[in-house]
Amino acid sequence: MEIPESPPPNSSYAAAASDLVEDPLTNPYSSLNSHCHELSTLQDLACRGSWRTILDKVARARSLSLLNKPHEHLIYLTFNLLALIKLRRFSDAQQELQTLDDDLDSRQYLFESYPQQYPNHQPGSMVPFALRWLQAHLPLTLGNRQLSLDRFYSLLHFIRDKKLKPVSQPIDESDNMSVSDRNVSQEIWKKREGLVINTIISYHLSQKEFQVCLDLLRAEIGVKEDPMMVSKLGCVQMQYGDLEGAKMSFDAVEKMVVGRESSDVELKNLVSRNKAMIYLVGKDYVSAVREYEECIERDGSDVVAINNKALCLMYLRDLSDSIKVLESALERIPTMALNETLVVNLCSMYELAYVNHADTKKTLSNWIARVAPDDFDTSLVKLLAAEKPSSIECTFSNEEVVPSNLTERRFSREATTPWQNVYLQQLEEGS
C-alpha cells in the first residue's frame, strides 16, 4: 500500500495528536460510505463471510485508483488482511502487513500529517483498531506465539495509557470533542480493552497457564465487578478442577444480575448457562437441559445453549431429539448456527443414530457447500462426506472462556478462535 509521504511535522497539532480519539461515531462523516469508498458494502460482505469477494473488491479498488486518501488505503488494507487470515492464507497476510511500517504510531499514520487532505479533521491516528488487533494476532498463525502475546500486551497498555483516561484527568484544551462524544469514545475503548484481555486469557488458557489467567481476571474484577469477567473466572476455575471456586464465582454472577433493576436477556442467559455447567459436571443432564431450554426461550439464537442442550439429550440417550435440536437450529438460524463445532457434533450423532449415516452426512455436506461462508473449514466438509465414520467425539461449548470474532457473524469462532466482539461494524474506527 502506498501512502503519500508525510509533510514536515506541524507543531500546532503534534501536542494533541496522541491524546485525541478518532471514532466514526464522533467524526464529521455522515455515513460509512462518506468515510471510505464502499465501506458499507465491505462490512456487509464481511458479515456474510464473503471473504473472496472482499479480496476482489480490494484488488479492484487499488487497480482503478479508487482510494484517494491515506485513511482509505488503511481501511481497505485492514479488510484485505482480515479476509486473508479468515481464508487461512497467512503467508499472504504477512506480506500484506509488511507493506506497512511496524510502528503503527508513526507520523505517517496521523491525520495532521496531511493538512491539505484533512484541513478540518480532528488530529489523531487513522489506524483502525482492527488493524492493530490483526497485527498482534498474525504471528500466532505463523507459529510465533510469544511475539503475538507480546503485541497483545503492548496493545492493552496502548489502550489503557493513551485512550482510557481517568475521569479526574483534566481535558486537553486542544480536544474539541463534546462530553457525549467523549463518553461514546470511552465506551468503545472499554469494549476493546475487554476484547484484548479476553484474547490474552485465551492464549494463556490454550497453554494451560491457569494461574496467569486467574491473576488477569482477578485484577480486572478488582477494578470493576463485571458479570462477564466473573463468569470467565468461574469457567477458568472449572477447567483446572476448582469446582467449589467456580460455584462461588457463578453464585456471585447471579447475585450481580439479580440485583440489577433491568437485567437484559444476555445476562440472564449467562446465569442459566453457568448453572447448566455445574449440572453438567455433576452429570445431572436433566437439570442442565432445563437451564438451556430457559436460555433458548429467552433468546432463540443462543447457539451455545442449543448446542449444549443437544449434547445433554444425547447423553440422556435421546438421540432423536438431540439431532432434531441441531437440525432445527441449522434450518432456522443458519447464519448463527453453521459452525464447525455444531456440525461435527451433528455428524457424530448421525454416526450413532443411523446405519446409513454416510448418505445422511453427504446430504448435510452438500447443503453446507451451498450456504457456508468462505472461511468454513473445507476439510470438515470432506470429513462429513467420508464413507467411514469419524471418531465419535462431541464438544460442549463454553463461550465464556474465550473471546469473540471480528465479525460477530456466527458462534463457531466464539468457541474456537481468539477474536470475537471486535465489532466489525466499527472496523473503520480510528485509534
C-alpha positions as a Markdown table, in Angstrom:
| # | Residue | x | y | z |
|---|---|---|---|---|
| 1 | Met | 0.0 | 0.0 | 0.0 |
| 2 | Glu | 1.3 | 3.4 | -0.9 |
| 3 | Ile | 0.7 | 6.2 | 1.5 |
| 4 | Pro | 1.9 | 9.7 | 0.4 |
| 5 | Glu | 5.0 | 10.9 | 2.1 |
| 6 | Ser | 4.0 | 12.9 | 5.2 |
| 7 | Pro | 4.9 | 16.6 | 5.2 |
| 8 | Pro | 7.1 | 18.1 | 7.9 |
| 9 | Pro | 5.6 | 18.0 | 11.5 |
| 10 | Asn | 3.0 | 20.6 | 12.2 |
| 11 | Ser | 3.7 | 21.7 | 15.8 |
| 12 | Ser | 0.2 | 23.1 | 16.3 |
| 13 | Tyr | -1.2 | 19.5 | 16.0 |
| 14 | Ala | 1.6 | 17.4 | 17.4 |
| 15 | Ala | 0.9 | 18.1 | 21.1 |
| 16 | Ala | -2.7 | 16.9 | 20.9 |
| 17 | Ala | -2.2 | 14.0 | 18.4 |
| 18 | Ser | -1.6 | 11.3 | 21.0 |
| 19 | Asp | -4.5 | 12.4 | 23.2 |
| 20 | Leu | -7.4 | 12.6 | 20.8 |
| 21 | Val | -9.6 | 9.7 | 19.8 |
| 22 | Glu | -10.9 | 9.3 | 16.3 |
| 23 | Asp | -14.1 | 7.3 | 16.0 |
| 24 | Pro | -16.8 | 7.1 | 13.4 |
| 25 | Leu | -19.4 | 7.9 | 15.9 |
| 26 | Thr | -17.7 | 11.2 | 16.7 |
| 27 | Asn | -16.1 | 12.2 | 13.3 |
| 28 | Pro | -17.5 | 14.6 | 10.7 |
| 29 | Tyr | -18.6 | 12.0 | 8.2 |
| 30 | Ser | -22.3 | 11.5 | 7.9 |
| 31 | Ser | -22.2 | 7.8 | 6.7 |
| 32 | Leu | -19.9 | 4.9 | 6.3 |
| 33 | Asn | -19.5 | 5.4 | 2.5 |
| 34 | Ser | -18.7 | 9.1 | 3.0 |
| 35 | His | -15.9 | 8.0 | 5.3 |
| 36 | Cys | -14.5 | 5.5 | 2.8 |
| 37 | His | -15.3 | 4.2 | -0.7 |
| 38 | Glu | -18.0 | 1.4 | -0.5 |
| 39 | Leu | -17.3 | 0.8 | 3.2 |
| 40 | Ser | -20.8 | -0.4 | 3.9 |
| 41 | Thr | -20.5 | -3.0 | 1.1 |
| 42 | Leu | -17.3 | -4.3 | 2.6 |
| 43 | Gln | -18.9 | -4.6 | 6.0 |
| 44 | Asp | -21.9 | -6.4 | 4.6 |
| 45 | Leu | -19.6 | -8.9 | 2.8 |
| 46 | Ala | -17.6 | -9.5 | 5.9 |
| 47 | Cys | -20.7 | -10.2 | 8.0 |
| 48 | Arg | -21.8 | -12.7 | 5.4 |
| 49 | Gly | -18.4 | -14.4 | 5.3 |
| 50 | Ser | -17.8 | -13.4 | 1.6 |
| 51 | Trp | -14.0 | -13.1 | 2.1 |
| 52 | Arg | -13.1 | -13.9 | -1.5 |
| 53 | Thr | -15.4 | -11.2 | -2.8 |
| 54 | Ile | -13.7 | -8.8 | -0.4 |
| 55 | Leu | -10.3 | -9.7 | -1.9 |
| 56 | Asp | -11.7 | -9.0 | -5.3 |
| 57 | Lys | -13.2 | -5.6 | -4.2 |
| 58 | Val | -9.9 | -4.5 | -2.6 |
| 59 | Ala | -7.9 | -5.5 | -5.7 |
| 60 | Arg | -10.3 | -3.7 | -8.0 |
| 61 | Ala | -10.3 | -0.5 | -5.9 |
| 62 | Arg | -6.5 | -0.5 | -5.9 |
| 63 | Ser | -6.1 | -1.2 | -9.6 |
| 64 | Leu | -8.6 | 1.5 | -10.5 |
| 65 | Ser | -7.1 | 4.0 | -8.0 |
| 66 | Leu | -10.5 | 4.5 | -6.3 |
| 67 | Leu | -8.8 | 5.2 | -2.9 |
| 68 | Asn | -7.9 | 8.8 | -2.8 |
| 69 | Lys | -6.9 | 9.4 | 0.9 |
| 70 | Pro | -4.4 | 7.7 | 3.2 |
| 71 | His | -7.0 | 6.5 | 5.7 |
| 72 | Glu | -8.9 | 4.8 | 2.8 |
| 73 | His | -5.8 | 2.8 | 2.0 |
| 74 | Leu | -5.5 | 1.7 | 5.6 |
| 75 | Ile | -9.2 | 0.7 | 5.8 |
| 76 | Tyr | -9.0 | -1.4 | 2.7 |
| 77 | Leu | -5.7 | -3.0 | 3.8 |
| 78 | Thr | -7.4 | -3.9 | 7.1 |
| 79 | Phe | -10.3 | -5.7 | 5.3 |
| 80 | Asn | -7.9 | -7.4 | 2.9 |
| 81 | Leu | -5.7 | -8.6 | 5.8 |
| 82 | Leu | -8.8 | -9.9 | 7.7 |
| 83 | Ala | -10.0 | -11.7 | 4.6 |
| 84 | Leu | -6.6 | -13.4 | 4.0 |
| 85 | Ile | -6.4 | -14.5 | 7.7 |
| 86 | Lys | -10.0 | -15.8 | 7.5 |
| 87 | Leu | -9.1 | -17.8 | 4.4 |
| 88 | Arg | -6.0 | -19.2 | 6.2 |
| 89 | Arg | -3.6 | -17.5 | 3.7 |
| 90 | Phe | -1.3 | -16.5 | 6.5 |
| 91 | Ser | 1.8 | -16.0 | 4.4 |
| 92 | Asp | 0.0 | -13.7 | 2.1 |
| 93 | Ala | -1.4 | -11.8 | 5.1 |
| 94 | Gln | 2.1 | -11.4 | 6.4 |
| 95 | Gln | 3.2 | -9.9 | 3.0 |
| 96 | Glu | 0.3 | -7.5 | 3.1 |
| 97 | Leu | 1.2 | -6.4 | 6.6 |
| 98 | Gln | 4.8 | -5.9 | 5.7 |
| 99 | Thr | 3.8 | -3.1 | 3.3 |
| 100 | Leu | 3.2 | -1.0 | 6.5 |
| 101 | Asp | 5.6 | 0.5 | 9.0 |
| 102 | Asp | 6.0 | -1.8 | 12.0 |
| 103 | Asp | 5.2 | 1.2 | 14.2 |
| 104 | Leu | 1.6 | 1.9 | 13.7 |
| 105 | Asp | 2.0 | 5.1 | 15.8 |
| 106 | Ser | 4.3 | 6.5 | 13.1 |
| 107 | Arg | 3.6 | 10.1 | 12.0 |
| 108 | Gln | 2.7 | 8.9 | 8.5 |
| 109 | Tyr | -0.5 | 7.4 | 10.0 |
| 110 | Leu | -1.6 | 10.7 | 11.7 |
| 111 | Phe | -4.4 | 12.8 | 10.2 |
| 112 | Glu | -2.5 | 16.0 | 11.0 |
| 113 | Ser | 0.4 | 14.9 | 8.8 |
| 114 | Tyr | -1.7 | 15.6 | 5.7 |
| 115 | Pro | -3.2 | 19.1 | 6.4 |
| 116 | Gln | -4.1 | 19.6 | 2.7 |
| 117 | Gln | -6.2 | 16.4 | 2.6 |
| 118 | Tyr | -7.7 | 16.7 | 6.1 |
| 119 | Pro | -7.9 | 20.5 | 6.6 |
| 120 | Asn | -10.6 | 20.4 | 9.2 |
| 121 | His | -10.1 | 17.0 | 10.6 |
| 122 | Gln | -9.5 | 16.4 | 14.3 |
| 123 | Pro | -5.9 | 15.3 | 14.9 |
| 124 | Gly | -5.1 | 11.7 | 15.8 |
| 125 | Ser | -4.4 | 8.3 | 14.3 |
| 126 | Met | -6.1 | 7.0 | 11.2 |
| 127 | Val | -5.1 | 3.4 | 12.0 |
| 128 | Pro | -8.3 | 1.2 | 12.5 |
| 129 | Phe | -8.3 | -0.6 | 15.8 |
| 130 | Ala | -8.9 | -3.9 | 13.9 |
| 131 | Leu | -5.6 | -3.4 | 12.1 |
| 132 | Arg | -3.8 | -3.1 | 15.5 |
| 133 | Trp | -5.5 | -6.3 | 16.6 |
| 134 | Leu | -4.7 | -8.2 | 13.4 |
| 135 | Gln | -1.0 | -7.1 | 13.6 |
| 136 | Ala | -0.9 | -8.6 | 17.1 |
| 137 | His | -2.7 | -11.8 | 16.2 |
| 138 | Leu | -1.0 | -12.7 | 12.9 |
| 139 | Pro | 2.3 | -14.0 | 14.4 |
| 140 | Leu | 0.4 | -16.7 | 16.2 |
| 141 | Thr | -0.9 | -18.1 | 12.9 |
| 142 | Leu | 2.7 | -18.3 | 11.7 |
| 143 | Gly | 3.9 | -20.2 | 14.8 |
| 144 | Asn | 5.3 | -17.2 | 16.8 |
| 145 | Arg | 3.1 | -17.3 | 19.9 |
| 146 | Gln | 5.4 | -15.2 | 22.1 |
| 147 | Leu | 5.6 | -12.3 | 19.6 |
| 148 | Ser | 1.8 | -12.4 | 19.3 |
| 149 | Leu | 1.4 | -12.3 | 23.1 |
| 150 | Asp | 3.9 | -9.5 | 23.5 |
| 151 | Arg | 2.0 | -7.4 | 20.9 |
| 152 | Phe | -1.3 | -8.0 | 22.7 |
| 153 | Tyr | 0.1 | -6.9 | 26.0 |
| 154 | Ser | 1.5 | -3.8 | 24.2 |
| 155 | Leu | -1.9 | -3.2 | 22.7 |
| 156 | Leu | -3.5 | -3.4 | 26.1 |
| 157 | His | -1.1 | -0.9 | 27.5 |
| 158 | Phe | -1.8 | 1.4 | 24.5 |
| 159 | Ile | -5.5 | 1.3 | 25.2 |
| 160 | Arg | -5.1 | 2.0 | 28.9 |
| 161 | Asp | -2.3 | 4.6 | 28.8 |
| 162 | Lys | -3.5 | 6.6 | 25.8 |
| 163 | Lys | -7.2 | 6.0 | 25.4 |
| 164 | Leu | -8.9 | 5.2 | 28.7 |
| 165 | Lys | -8.3 | 8.4 | 30.7 |
| 166 | Pro | -9.3 | 8.6 | 34.3 |
| 167 | Val | -12.4 | 10.8 | 34.9 |
| 168 | Ser | -10.4 | 13.0 | 37.2 |
| 169 | Gln | -7.8 | 13.8 | 34.5 |
| 170 | Pro | -8.1 | 17.3 | 33.0 |
| 171 | Ile | -9.2 | 17.5 | 29.4 |
| 172 | Asp | -6.7 | 18.8 | 26.9 |
| 173 | Glu | -7.5 | 22.3 | 25.7 |
| 174 | Ser | -6.9 | 21.2 | 22.1 |
| 175 | Asp | -9.6 | 18.5 | 22.5 |
| 176 | Asn | -12.8 | 19.8 | 20.9 |
| 177 | Met | -14.9 | 16.7 | 21.5 |
| 178 | Ser | -18.2 | 17.1 | 23.2 |
| 179 | Val | -18.9 | 15.4 | 26.5 |
| 180 | Ser | -21.3 | 13.0 | 24.9 |
| 181 | Asp | -18.8 | 12.1 | 22.1 |
| 182 | Arg | -16.1 | 11.6 | 24.7 |
| 183 | Asn | -18.4 | 9.2 | 26.6 |
| 184 | Val | -19.2 | 7.3 | 23.5 |
| 185 | Ser | -15.5 | 7.0 | 22.6 |
| 186 | Gln | -14.6 | 5.8 | 26.2 |
| 187 | Glu | -17.3 | 3.1 | 26.0 |
| 188 | Ile | -15.9 | 1.9 | 22.7 |
| 189 | Trp | -12.4 | 1.7 | 24.1 |
| 190 | Lys | -13.6 | -0.1 | 27.2 |
| 191 | Lys | -15.1 | -2.8 | 24.9 |
| 192 | Arg | -11.8 | -3.0 | 23.0 |
| 193 | Glu | -9.9 | -3.3 | 26.3 |
| 194 | Gly | -12.2 | -6.3 | 27.2 |
| 195 | Leu | -11.6 | -7.9 | 23.9 |
| 196 | Val | -7.8 | -7.7 | 24.2 |
| 197 | Ile | -7.9 | -9.0 | 27.8 |
| 198 | Asn | -10.1 | -11.9 | 26.6 |
| 199 | Thr | -7.7 | -12.7 | 23.8 |
| 200 | Ile | -4.7 | -12.7 | 26.2 |
| 201 | Ile | -6.6 | -15.0 | 28.5 |
| 202 | Ser | -7.4 | -17.4 | 25.7 |
| 203 | Tyr | -3.7 | -17.5 | 24.7 |
| 204 | His | -2.6 | -18.4 | 28.2 |
| 205 | Leu | -5.5 | -20.8 | 28.6 |
| 206 | Ser | -4.5 | -22.7 | 25.5 |
| 207 | Gln | -1.2 | -23.5 | 27.2 |
| 208 | Lys | -2.9 | -24.4 | 30.5 |
| 209 | Glu | -1.4 | -21.4 | 32.2 |
| 210 | Phe | -4.3 | -21.2 | 34.6 |
| 211 | Gln | -2.6 | -19.0 | 37.3 |
| 212 | Val | -1.8 | -16.3 | 34.8 |
| 213 | Cys | -5.5 | -16.3 | 33.7 |
| 214 | Leu | -6.7 | -16.1 | 37.2 |
| 215 | Asp | -4.4 | -13.2 | 38.1 |
| 216 | Leu | -5.5 | -11.3 | 35.0 |
| 217 | Leu | -9.2 | -11.8 | 35.7 |
| 218 | Arg | -8.9 | -11.0 | 39.4 |
| 219 | Ala | -7.1 | -7.8 | 38.6 |
| 220 | Glu | -9.9 | -6.8 | 36.3 |
| 221 | Ile | -12.6 | -7.8 | 38.7 |
| 222 | Gly | -10.8 | -5.8 | 41.4 |
| 223 | Val | -11.2 | -2.7 | 39.3 |
| 224 | Lys | -14.8 | -3.3 | 38.2 |
| 225 | Glu | -17.1 | -6.3 | 39.1 |
| 226 | Asp | -18.3 | -7.1 | 35.7 |
| 227 | Pro | -20.6 | -10.2 | 35.5 |
| 228 | Met | -18.9 | -11.4 | 32.3 |
| 229 | Met | -15.4 | -11.3 | 33.8 |
| 230 | Val | -16.5 | -13.0 | 37.0 |
| 231 | Ser | -18.2 | -15.7 | 34.8 |
| 232 | Lys | -15.0 | -16.2 | 32.9 |
| 233 | Leu | -13.2 | -16.6 | 36.2 |
| 234 | Gly | -15.6 | -19.3 | 37.2 |
| 235 | Cys | -15.0 | -21.1 | 33.9 |
| 236 | Val | -11.3 | -21.0 | 34.2 |
| 237 | Gln | -11.6 | -22.3 | 37.8 |
| 238 | Met | -13.7 | -25.2 | 36.5 |
| 239 | Gln | -11.2 | -26.0 | 33.8 |
| 240 | Tyr | -8.4 | -26.8 | 36.3 |
| 241 | Gly | -10.7 | -28.6 | 38.7 |
| 242 | Asp | -11.6 | -25.9 | 41.3 |
| 243 | Leu | -15.3 | -26.7 | 41.3 |
| 244 | Glu | -16.1 | -25.0 | 44.6 |
| 245 | Gly | -14.3 | -21.8 | 43.5 |
| 246 | Ala | -16.3 | -22.0 | 40.2 |
| 247 | Lys | -19.6 | -22.3 | 42.1 |
| 248 | Met | -18.7 | -19.3 | 44.2 |
| 249 | Ser | -17.9 | -17.3 | 41.1 |
| 250 | Phe | -21.1 | -18.3 | 39.4 |
| 251 | Asp | -23.1 | -17.5 | 42.5 |
| 252 | Ala | -21.5 | -14.1 | 42.6 |
| 253 | Val | -22.6 | -13.5 | 39.0 |
| 254 | Glu | -26.2 | -14.5 | 39.8 |
| 255 | Lys | -26.3 | -12.0 | 42.7 |
| 256 | Met | -25.0 | -9.2 | 40.5 |
| 257 | Val | -27.5 | -9.9 | 37.8 |
| 258 | Val | -30.5 | -10.4 | 40.1 |
| 259 | Gly | -29.5 | -7.2 | 41.9 |
| 260 | Arg | -29.8 | -5.2 | 38.8 |
| 261 | Glu | -33.1 | -3.3 | 38.1 |
| 262 | Ser | -33.2 | -4.3 | 34.5 |
| 263 | Ser | -31.1 | -7.3 | 33.6 |
| 264 | Asp | -31.0 | -8.0 | 29.9 |
| 265 | Val | -31.5 | -11.3 | 28.2 |
| 266 | Glu | -27.8 | -11.8 | 27.7 |
| 267 | Leu | -27.0 | -11.6 | 31.4 |
| 268 | Lys | -30.0 | -13.8 | 32.3 |
| 269 | Asn | -28.8 | -16.4 | 29.9 |
| 270 | Leu | -25.3 | -16.1 | 31.2 |
| 271 | Val | -26.6 | -17.1 | 34.7 |
| 272 | Ser | -28.6 | -20.0 | 33.3 |
| 273 | Arg | -25.6 | -21.3 | 31.3 |
| 274 | Asn | -23.4 | -21.1 | 34.4 |
| 275 | Lys | -25.9 | -23.2 | 36.3 |
| 276 | Ala | -26.1 | -25.7 | 33.5 |
| 277 | Met | -22.3 | -26.1 | 33.5 |
| 278 | Ile | -22.4 | -27.0 | 37.2 |
| 279 | Tyr | -25.1 | -29.6 | 36.5 |
| 280 | Leu | -23.0 | -31.0 | 33.6 |
| 281 | Val | -20.0 | -31.6 | 35.9 |
| 282 | Gly | -22.4 | -33.5 | 38.2 |
| 283 | Lys | -23.8 | -35.4 | 35.2 |
| 284 | Asp | -27.3 | -34.0 | 36.0 |
| 285 | Tyr | -28.2 | -33.7 | 32.4 |
| 286 | Val | -31.9 | -33.3 | 33.0 |
| 287 | Ser | -31.4 | -30.2 | 35.1 |
| 288 | Ala | -28.9 | -28.9 | 32.5 |
| 289 | Val | -31.4 | -29.3 | 29.7 |
| 290 | Arg | -33.9 | -27.3 | 31.7 |
| 291 | Glu | -31.5 | -24.4 | 32.1 |
| 292 | Tyr | -30.6 | -24.5 | 28.4 |
| 293 | Glu | -34.3 | -24.5 | 27.4 |
| 294 | Glu | -34.8 | -21.4 | 29.5 |
| 295 | Cys | -32.0 | -19.7 | 27.6 |
| 296 | Ile | -33.5 | -20.7 | 24.3 |
| 297 | Glu | -36.9 | -19.4 | 25.3 |
| 298 | Arg | -35.4 | -16.0 | 26.1 |
| 299 | Asp | -33.2 | -16.0 | 23.0 |
| 300 | Gly | -33.8 | -18.4 | 20.2 |
| 301 | Ser | -30.4 | -17.6 | 18.7 |
| 302 | Asp | -28.4 | -18.7 | 21.7 |
| 303 | Val | -26.4 | -21.3 | 19.8 |
| 304 | Val | -24.2 | -22.1 | 22.9 |
| 305 | Ala | -27.4 | -23.2 | 24.7 |
| 306 | Ile | -28.7 | -25.0 | 21.6 |
| 307 | Asn | -25.5 | -27.0 | 21.1 |
| 308 | Asn | -25.2 | -28.0 | 24.7 |
| 309 | Lys | -28.8 | -28.9 | 25.1 |
| 310 | Ala | -28.5 | -31.3 | 22.2 |
| 311 | Leu | -25.4 | -32.9 | 23.7 |
| 312 | Cys | -27.2 | -33.3 | 27.1 |
| 313 | Leu | -30.1 | -35.0 | 25.3 |
| 314 | Met | -27.6 | -37.3 | 23.6 |
| 315 | Tyr | -26.1 | -38.3 | 27.0 |
| 316 | Leu | -29.6 | -39.0 | 28.1 |
| 317 | Arg | -29.8 | -41.5 | 25.2 |
| 318 | Asp | -32.4 | -39.3 | 23.4 |
| 319 | Leu | -30.5 | -39.2 | 20.0 |
| 320 | Ser | -33.6 | -38.5 | 18.0 |
| 321 | Asp | -34.4 | -35.3 | 19.9 |
| 322 | Ser | -30.7 | -34.2 | 20.1 |
| 323 | Ile | -30.5 | -34.4 | 16.3 |
| 324 | Lys | -33.7 | -32.5 | 15.9 |
| 325 | Val | -32.4 | -29.7 | 18.1 |
| 326 | Leu | -29.3 | -29.2 | 15.9 |
| 327 | Glu | -31.0 | -29.7 | 12.6 |
| 328 | Ser | -33.7 | -27.2 | 13.6 |
| 329 | Ala | -31.1 | -24.6 | 14.5 |
| 330 | Leu | -29.3 | -25.0 | 11.1 |
| 331 | Glu | -32.7 | -24.6 | 9.3 |
| 332 | Arg | -33.9 | -21.7 | 11.5 |
| 333 | Ile | -30.8 | -19.6 | 12.0 |
| 334 | Pro | -28.1 | -20.9 | 9.6 |
| 335 | Thr | -26.0 | -17.8 | 9.8 |
| 336 | Met | -25.6 | -18.2 | 13.5 |
| 337 | Ala | -25.6 | -22.0 | 13.8 |
| 338 | Leu | -23.4 | -23.0 | 10.9 |
| 339 | Asn | -20.1 | -23.5 | 12.6 |
| 340 | Glu | -17.6 | -26.3 | 12.8 |
| 341 | Thr | -18.3 | -27.3 | 16.4 |
| 342 | Leu | -22.0 | -27.8 | 15.9 |
| 343 | Val | -21.6 | -29.5 | 12.5 |
| 344 | Val | -19.1 | -32.0 | 13.9 |
| 345 | Asn | -21.4 | -32.8 | 16.8 |
| 346 | Leu | -24.3 | -33.4 | 14.5 |
| 347 | Cys | -22.1 | -35.6 | 12.3 |
| 348 | Ser | -21.2 | -37.7 | 15.3 |
| 349 | Met | -24.8 | -38.0 | 16.3 |
| 350 | Tyr | -25.6 | -39.3 | 12.8 |
| 351 | Glu | -23.0 | -42.0 | 13.1 |
| 352 | Leu | -24.5 | -43.1 | 16.4 |
| 353 | Ala | -28.1 | -43.0 | 15.2 |
| 354 | Tyr | -28.2 | -44.2 | 11.6 |
| 355 | Val | -26.9 | -47.2 | 9.8 |
| 356 | Asn | -26.8 | -45.2 | 6.5 |
| 357 | His | -25.0 | -42.3 | 8.2 |
| 358 | Ala | -22.8 | -41.8 | 5.2 |
| 359 | Asp | -25.7 | -40.8 | 3.0 |
| 360 | Thr | -27.1 | -38.5 | 5.7 |
| 361 | Lys | -23.7 | -36.8 | 6.0 |
| 362 | Lys | -23.4 | -36.3 | 2.3 |
| 363 | Thr | -26.7 | -34.6 | 2.3 |
| 364 | Leu | -25.5 | -32.3 | 5.0 |
| 365 | Ser | -22.2 | -31.8 | 3.2 |
| 366 | Asn | -24.0 | -30.7 | 0.0 |
| 367 | Trp | -26.1 | -28.2 | 1.9 |
| 368 | Ile | -23.1 | -26.8 | 3.7 |
| 369 | Ala | -21.2 | -26.4 | 0.4 |
| 370 | Arg | -24.1 | -24.2 | -0.8 |
| 371 | Val | -24.6 | -21.9 | 2.2 |
| 372 | Ala | -21.4 | -21.9 | 4.2 |
| 373 | Pro | -19.2 | -18.8 | 4.4 |
| 374 | Asp | -15.8 | -18.8 | 2.6 |
| 375 | Asp | -13.8 | -19.4 | 5.7 |
| 376 | Phe | -15.8 | -22.6 | 6.7 |
| 377 | Asp | -13.2 | -25.4 | 7.2 |
| 378 | Thr | -13.4 | -27.3 | 3.9 |
| 379 | Ser | -11.5 | -30.3 | 5.5 |
| 380 | Leu | -14.5 | -30.7 | 7.7 |
| 381 | Val | -16.8 | -31.0 | 4.7 |
| 382 | Lys | -14.6 | -33.8 | 3.4 |
| 383 | Leu | -14.9 | -35.5 | 6.7 |
| 384 | Leu | -18.7 | -35.3 | 6.6 |
| 385 | Ala | -18.7 | -36.9 | 3.2 |
| 386 | Ala | -16.4 | -39.7 | 4.2 |
| 387 | Glu | -17.7 | -43.3 | 4.0 |
| 388 | Lys | -16.1 | -44.4 | 7.2 |
| 389 | Pro | -17.3 | -42.9 | 10.5 |
| 390 | Ser | -15.2 | -40.4 | 12.2 |
| 391 | Ser | -14.2 | -40.8 | 15.8 |
| 392 | Ile | -17.2 | -40.3 | 18.0 |
| 393 | Glu | -16.4 | -37.1 | 19.9 |
| 394 | Cys | -18.8 | -34.3 | 20.7 |
| 395 | Thr | -17.8 | -30.9 | 22.1 |
| 396 | Phe | -19.6 | -28.8 | 24.7 |
| 397 | Ser | -19.5 | -25.1 | 24.0 |
| 398 | Asn | -18.3 | -22.6 | 26.6 |
| 399 | Glu | -18.3 | -19.1 | 25.2 |
| 400 | Glu | -17.4 | -17.6 | 28.5 |
| 401 | Val | -13.8 | -18.7 | 28.4 |
| 402 | Val | -12.6 | -17.4 | 25.0 |
| 403 | Pro | -13.2 | -14.0 | 23.3 |
| 404 | Ser | -15.1 | -13.2 | 20.2 |
| 405 | Asn | -14.8 | -13.0 | 16.5 |
| 406 | Leu | -14.3 | -9.9 | 14.4 |
| 407 | Thr | -17.5 | -10.4 | 12.5 |
| 408 | Glu | -19.9 | -11.4 | 15.3 |
| 409 | Arg | -21.3 | -13.5 | 12.5 |
| 410 | Arg | -21.6 | -17.0 | 13.9 |
| 411 | Phe | -21.0 | -18.9 | 17.0 |
| 412 | Ser | -18.1 | -21.2 | 15.9 |
| 413 | Arg | -15.5 | -18.6 | 16.3 |
| 414 | Glu | -16.9 | -17.8 | 19.7 |
| 415 | Ala | -15.8 | -21.3 | 20.7 |
| 416 | Thr | -12.6 | -21.8 | 18.7 |
| 417 | Thr | -10.7 | -18.6 | 17.9 |
| 418 | Pro | -9.3 | -15.7 | 19.8 |
| 419 | Trp | -11.1 | -12.8 | 18.1 |
| 420 | Gln | -14.8 | -12.1 | 18.7 |
| 421 | Asn | -16.7 | -8.9 | 19.5 |
| 422 | Val | -14.2 | -6.6 | 17.9 |
| 423 | Tyr | -17.3 | -5.1 | 16.4 |
| 424 | Leu | -16.6 | -5.1 | 12.7 |
| 425 | Gln | -19.4 | -2.5 | 12.3 |
| 426 | Gln | -16.8 | -0.2 | 13.7 |
| 427 | Leu | -13.8 | -1.6 | 11.7 |
| 428 | Glu | -13.0 | 1.8 | 10.3 |
| 429 | Glu | -12.8 | 3.4 | 13.8 |
| 430 | Gly | -9.5 | 5.2 | 14.1 |
| 431 | Ser | -7.4 | 4.7 | 17.1 |
